[in-house]
Amino acid sequence: MRTAATLGSGHTPESLPASHMPTPHLQQLSRLRGFLEVTRLVRGEDELDDLLAAIARAISTSLGYATVAVHLYRPAWNDFVVTTVHGGDEPRGLLMSDTRPAAMWEPLLDERFACDGAFLIPHGEFDWATYAPGSYVPDTDGRDEDDAWHPEDALFVPLRHSDGHLIGILSVDEPESGMTPRSEELEVLVAMADHAAIAVQSAQEAAAAARHRAALEQLLAVSSRLTETFSIDAILESVCGAIHTALEFESVCIDLPEPDTGLLRARAAHGWAMSDAAVAVPMSRAELELLFQPEFEIEGCYLLEHDKAMRVLPPEHDTYHSQVNGTGPEAWRNHWLIVPLWSRSGGLMGVIWADDPVDRLIPSDAKLQALRVFANQATTALDTAAQYEEMQFLAEHDPLTRLYNRRAFSDRLELESARATRYGSPMSLVLCDLNGFKALNDTHGHAAGDAALEQIGTILRSGLRRADAAYRIGGDEFALILPETSADDAAGVAGRVSTAMAAAFTGNMAGLGASFGVSVCPADGTTPEALFRAADAAMYAAKRPGEGFALPRAS
């Protein structure tokens, strides 16, 4: 950790002839030249590593230190890593990439060592072997004078951000004079370090700005393409991919509400498989609202610690712990980041979950702002796609019950009757007509009637095989098309539906009943018209008892 090395020339200052010792005037000129060089470098546009190497070289040359090193702070890890070493091969090999926790530096930057803006640690004041093992201490003897530099002396200068926090440490060692630097020398060193700090801050901010600009450009490019498709799944996949690539989150998923339950369930993901527990457990709107608290809101996103989330959620949501974490005060440590997708009317359309940031840091306000803006663009595209899908859906479905409509029924019945006739396999048609529906509307109003129809739609959809289909073909008339189903099996289906309806028809719907009729292709006919007439006749025959639920007779 300490930067110490023998002189590059192989000579100690006291071995130099007097004629070769620098005069005070030449020393001042050298320091001025070095200061101007550092100032010039700071104004350049070199990469940070090249810039710091040049600054370290200028400090070494102008101020006469054999070894100069720069330790940069890493907020994700709360440590300092050596990124620059100017000096001999031995200290460079030992010090380069050396990493030490911030806590180790605290006793070294103690006020008792403060000296003209720097920190000078005399030998014997710090146990390097115990508290900083692996530090480089040159195998040289110090001079006998009172102010002579000792091999275990150390000199550090903090590199501070303009707002005051520490972004690095400049370490110098082995002054060529062999003496402890005087106040005026320290002042020049501190001034150069201040310029080095400006360089570090500028370079880091420029790099952050460049990354942010590149991220915005990527998000803008994706946003411009979102409206090119009306596929919700394609839009969601593009959004997840863009957040991963542009904003550098390893894990992203988007939850949308299920039509029947309203539970939000993952519809697309990047970095997680859809079967992973992290995304497989649905969440209710009420549970999400527990997380949408003002104290967690930043730029329209919600950021909170895992433990705080689990204090208000049931344990089944403790399904994932971030794999990409840091240890510093600004580090990502198993946080939750949620971005609501709000509709134009202010309703919740879905949520984006982002996790495992590549830089292991809590996202900056600028990154969260970019995420929020992109989410808004995605919401617009999803809204447009949802409207398009709804239009397509309504072309074949009844808007109230969400069952297929009369048009879809006619097309499917023609197709299935032709197929059954051609291959000689049975196909059953079941018709269902409600009893007492007009009385329900007259007594309790059309809202009660609509509620009954919606419930019937749910019952019919949930009780069928994948190959079967349910239809609303009139006001209170329904149909089932059951491919490769015999009359007995069709009667069994009607019986199960009848039982489910009887259990559901309570309260205002207590007076409802249903009648069923079955026809089978090809036994009862081979055309849609013949099959419909046969099933309709069977249904009205079942109505003759007059009340309650009437089932067809198996043939």
HELIX and SHEET records of a PDB file:
HELIX    1   1 PRO A   13  SER A   15  5                                   3    
HELIX    2   2 ALA A   18  HIS A   20  5                                   3    
HELIX    3   3 PRO A   24  VAL A   42  1                                  19    
HELIX    4   4 LEU A   48  LEU A   63  1                                  16    
HELIX    5   5 ASP A   89  LEU A   95  1                                   7    
HELIX    6   6 ALA A  102  TRP A  105  1                                   4    
HELIX    7   7 GLU A  111  PHE A  113  5                                   3    
HELIX    8   8 TRP A  128  TYR A  131  1                                   4    
HELIX    9   9 SER A  183  LEU A  226  1                                  44    
HELIX   10  10 ILE A  232  LEU A  247  1                                  16    
HELIX   11  11 ALA A  277  ALA A  280  1                                   4    
HELIX   12  12 ARG A  285  LEU A  291  1                                   7    
HELIX   13  13 PRO A  294  PHE A  296  5                                   3    
HELIX   14  14 HIS A  306  VAL A  312  1                                   7    
HELIX   15  15 PRO A  315  HIS A  317  5                                   3    
HELIX   16  16 ASP A  365  LEU A  394  1                                  30    
HELIX   17  17 ARG A  406  TYR A  423  1                                  18    
HELIX   18  18 PHE A  437  HIS A  444  1                                   8    
HELIX   19  19 HIS A  446  SER A  462  1                                  17    
HELIX   20  20 ALA A  487  ALA A  504  1                                  18    
HELIX   21  21 GLY A  507  GLY A  511  5                                   5    
HELIX   22  22 PRO A  528  LYS A  543  1                                  16    
SHEET    1   A 7 THR A  99  PRO A 101  0                                        
SHEET    2   A 7 ASP A  79  HIS A  86 -1                                        
SHEET    3   A 7 TYR A  65  ARG A  74 -1                                        
SHEET    4   A 7 LEU A 166  PRO A 175 -1                                        
SHEET    5   A 7 ALA A 154  ARG A 160 -1                                        
SHEET    6   A 7 ALA A 118  ILE A 121 -1                                        
SHEET    7   A 7 ALA A 114  CYS A 115 -1                                        
SHEET    1   B 6 LEU A 264  HIS A 270  0                                        
SHEET    2   B 6 PHE A 249  PRO A 257 -1                                        
SHEET    3   B 6 LEU A 348  PRO A 357 -1                                        
SHEET    4   B 6 HIS A 335  TRP A 342 -1                                        
SHEET    5   B 6 CYS A 301  GLU A 305 -1                                        
SHEET    6   B 6 GLU A 297  ILE A 298 -1                                        
SHEET    1   C 4 ALA A 469  ARG A 472  0                                        
SHEET    2   C 4 GLU A 477  PRO A 483 -1                                        
SHEET    3   C 4 MET A 427  ASN A 435 -1                                        
SHEET    4   C 4 GLY A 513  CYS A 521 -1                                        
END                                                                             
